[in-house]
Amino acid sequence: MTVLSKLLYGSLHVRSYDWLDIPGSADLSQARPAKLVRDCQMSAPCATTTLHPNSGGNIHCFKALTPCALFDILSPPYSSEDGRHCSYFRKSPRRDLPDLDQLCGMNASEVAWLEEIQPPENLVVCRGQYRGPIIRR
């Protein structure tokens, strides 16, 4: 899934990750290592960001610094039937995770161990159908 994000107004902090492929990290029910791609503040007006399925920080977290609005376009959209679930993650509190320096030569500050969690109960997602012109590469 590709995500286009546009900050409409306000300021936020964004942290985004890409999964790391290391031996033994394929079990989706366990914490998995992810490489930090972006860790920065954004303030409107600013450029649109593009997050690709396997690069650019598709696993992302936004934290409002001021009242703000973010417009996301997801293509293709979430679809549980097609294997595109909306997933939520948190940094794992586990202390028994492998040392990444030995596994892939990365500093611990560049990697987070993420585990999937249930979405917040107060989450609201408004869906809409794109009715504009066909977009081609």
C-alpha positions in Angstrom: 0.0 0.0 0.0 1.3 3.4 -0.9 0.4 6.3 1.4 0.3 10.0 0.4 0.1 12.3 3.5 -0.5 16.0 3.4 -0.4 18.1 6.6 -3.2 20.6 6.1 -2.5 22.9 9.1 -0.6 22.8 12.3 2.5 20.9 13.4 3.2 17.3 14.2 6.1 15.0 14.9 6.5 12.0 12.5 8.5 8.9 13.1 8.5 6.2 10.4 10.0 2.8 10.0 10.6 0.0 7.4 10.7 -3.6 8.5 14.1 -5.3 8.7 14.5 -8.7 7.3 16.6 -10.7 9.7 16.5 -14.5 10.5 13.7 -15.4 12.9 11.7 -12.1 12.6 9.0 -13.5 10.3 6.6 -14.4 13.0 4.0 -11.7 12.9 2.7 -12.5 16.4 6.1 -11.5 17.9 8.0 -8.3 18.1 9.8 -7.5 14.8 12.7 -5.2 14.1 12.1 -2.0 12.1 14.7 0.5 10.9 14.0 4.2 11.6 13.6 6.1 8.3 12.3 9.5 9.5 12.2 11.2 12.8 11.3 14.9 12.4 8.8 17.7 13.0 6.5 19.0 10.2 4.7 22.2 10.1 2.1 23.3 7.4 2.6 24.4 4.8 4.9 21.6 3.8 5.4 19.1 1.0 3.3 16.0 0.6 5.1 12.8 1.9 5.0 9.5 0.1 5.4 6.2 1.9 5.9 3.1 -0.2 5.0 -0.4 0.8 8.5 -1.6 1.5 10.5 1.6 1.7 10.2 5.2 2.8 8.7 4.5 6.2 5.3 2.9 5.6 5.0 2.1 9.3 4.5 5.5 10.8 3.4 7.4 13.9 2.1 10.9 14.0 2.0 13.0 17.2 0.3 16.3 17.2 2.4 19.2 18.5 -0.4 21.7 17.9 -4.0 21.3 16.7 -3.5 19.9 13.2 -5.2 18.0 10.4 -3.6 15.3 8.2 -5.1 14.1 4.9 -4.0 10.6 4.0 -4.6 8.9 0.6 -4.1 5.1 0.7 -3.7 3.2 -2.5 -5.0 0.6 -2.7 -7.2 1.1 0.4 -7.3 -1.1 3.5 -9.1 -4.4 2.7 -9.0 -7.3 5.2 -10.4 -9.6 2.4 -7.3 -8.7 0.3 -4.7 -8.9 3.1 -4.3 -5.1 3.5 -5.2 -4.8 7.2 -5.0 -1.5 9.1 -2.4 -2.5 11.7 -1.2 -0.7 14.9 2.1 -1.2 16.6 4.0 -0.2 19.7 7.6 -0.4 20.8 8.0 -3.7 22.5 8.5 -3.6 26.2 10.4 -7.0 26.0 13.9 -7.1 27.2 14.9 -10.5 25.8 15.2 -9.4 22.2 18.3 -10.1 20.1 21.2 -7.6 19.9 20.8 -6.0 16.5 24.4 -4.9 16.3 25.3 -8.6 16.1 22.5 -9.4 13.7 22.7 -6.7 11.1 25.4 -4.2 12.1 23.0 -1.4 13.0 23.1 0.9 16.0 20.3 0.3 18.5 19.2 3.9 18.1 18.4 3.2 14.4 16.1 0.2 15.2 12.9 -0.3 17.2 11.3 -3.7 18.0 7.6 -3.3 17.2 4.7 -5.5 18.1 1.2 -5.4 16.8 -1.6 -4.2 19.0 -5.3 -3.7 18.7 -6.4 -0.3 17.4 -7.6 2.3 19.9 -11.3 2.0 20.8 -11.9 5.7 19.9 -10.4 5.4 16.4 -12.4 6.9 13.6 -11.6 6.4 10.0 -13.6 8.2 7.4 -13.5 6.5 4.0 -14.3 8.0 0.7 -14.1 6.9 -2.9 -11.6 8.7 -5.2 -13.6 10.1 -8.1 -10.9 12.1 -9.9 -9.0 11.3 -13.0 -7.1 8.0 -13.4 -3.6 8.4 -12.0 -0.9 6.7 -14.1 2.8 6.3 -13.4 
